[in-house]
């Protein structure tokens, strides 16, 4: 299986994961997701859960349906989303909130390293990281591409 097919499967899997999670936010897992909204957050927990569920549904669909040219942008947006919701995971640990079977500090702490995995997964599966590196290297002195352009560097 070639690299592009593996990335596509990874992108579809992440998109499917987000579609399931987004659906859960809006339906049967709503209370569980509310438990992850930090006590200090100044917005109603249910509103946060609904909004994040809608965002997850949109990102899940975008990961699956985005055209090749749009995929890096979708990847960066998904990665940013995973970064933005990370404080909720930390708050769940700090506040000792039970949800999703995470009923001990050990379980809640073991969950935290998976958030950077989601960020990397979004960037890798969409080609976002590769596109950024390519643009960056083409903008280096001595390349034939203009800074900020997406034209490949000549060799």
N, C-alpha and C positions, 0 to 999 in steps of 0.2 A: 504494500500500500504506500503510495507516495505521500510526501509531506503535505501537499495541498488537501488531499482527502482526509488526512488525519486532523488537520486544522478544521476542516469543514465539520467533521464529526464532533470535534471538541466544541465548536461554536454552536452547533445544533443542541448538543447536550446541555451546555450552559444556558442556552435560550429556553430549552424545555424545563430546566431546573427553575429558572425565573418565572416561567408561566405557571408552574405548580405553586411556587411560593407566593406569587401575586394573587393567585386564586385563593390560597389559604388565608392571606391577609384579609380578603374581602368576605370570606365565608366561615368555615368551620374552625379555623385556627386564630380567629381574630383576638380572642382573649389572651392566648399564648403570646402573640406578637405585641399586644399592649404591655405585657410584662417587661418587654425589652426597652420600652421608652423610658429613658432616665427620669427620675422624680424631679430633677432640676430643670428639665426641658420645659420652656414656657408655653408650649402648645398642648392642647388636649390630646391625650394618648390615642384616643380612637381616631381623631382627625389625622394624626401622624401615620397610623396604621393604614388607614384608607388611602392616603396620598402615596405612601411608599408601595402599597399594593398596586395602585394604578401605574406607578413608575415601573415596577417590576414587570407588569404585563406588557407595557410598551417596550421596555428593553428586551424582554424575552422574544417578542415578535420581531423587533428590529434585528436581533442577533440571527434569527432564522431567515428573515426575508430580505435583509439589506443587500443591495447590489455590491459588487466587488469594490467599487470606488468609495462607497459609503462605509464599508466595514471598519476601516481604522477609526473613523470618527465615532462610530457606535461603540467600538472597543474602549476608547478613551472615556466616553460617557459612562459606560458600564463600570469601568475601573474606578472612576470618580464616585459613582454611587456606592460602591463597596467601601470606599474610604470614608464617605460621609456617614454611613450607618454603623461604622466600627465603634464609635463611642457608646452606642446602645449595648453592644456586646460587652464592652468594658464595664459599663454601669451595671449590667446584670451580674457580673462577678463582684464588683465592689459593694453593691447593695444586697447581694445574696439572694437574688430573685430566682425562684424556681420556675422554669418553663421549658418545654420540649424535652423533658426527661433530664434536664441539667439541674440536678437537685443537690449538688455538692460543689464546694469551691474548686475542687480538683477537676470535675467535669467542665465547669464553666471556664476554668483557666485553660484546659486542654483544647477548648473550642477556639480560642483566640488566634492561634497560628494559622487557622484555616482561612481567615479573612485575606491575608496577603496572597494565599494560593488563589483565591477567587480573582483578585486584582491581576495576578500574573496570567491566569487562565483567560481572562477577558482580553488582555493585551496580546497574548500569543495567538489565540484562536481567530482573532479578527485581522491579524497581521499589523496591528497598530504599532507595536514596538518595532517591528521590522521596517515599516514605512517611516517612522520617526528617525531611526538610525540611518536609513538610506538618504533621507532629506538632509540630515545633519552632515553626513559625510560628503554629500554633493555640494554643500555650501562651504566646505573647507577651502583655504587658499590653495590655488593650483588646480582646482577642479574647473571644468568648463561650464558648470551650471551657475546660474545667478543665485545669490543667497535668497532663501525662501522659496525657490522654485522646486518643482518635483522632478525636474529632468535629471536623468542619471548622469553621473560623472563619467567623463571619457577616460580611458586608460591607455 
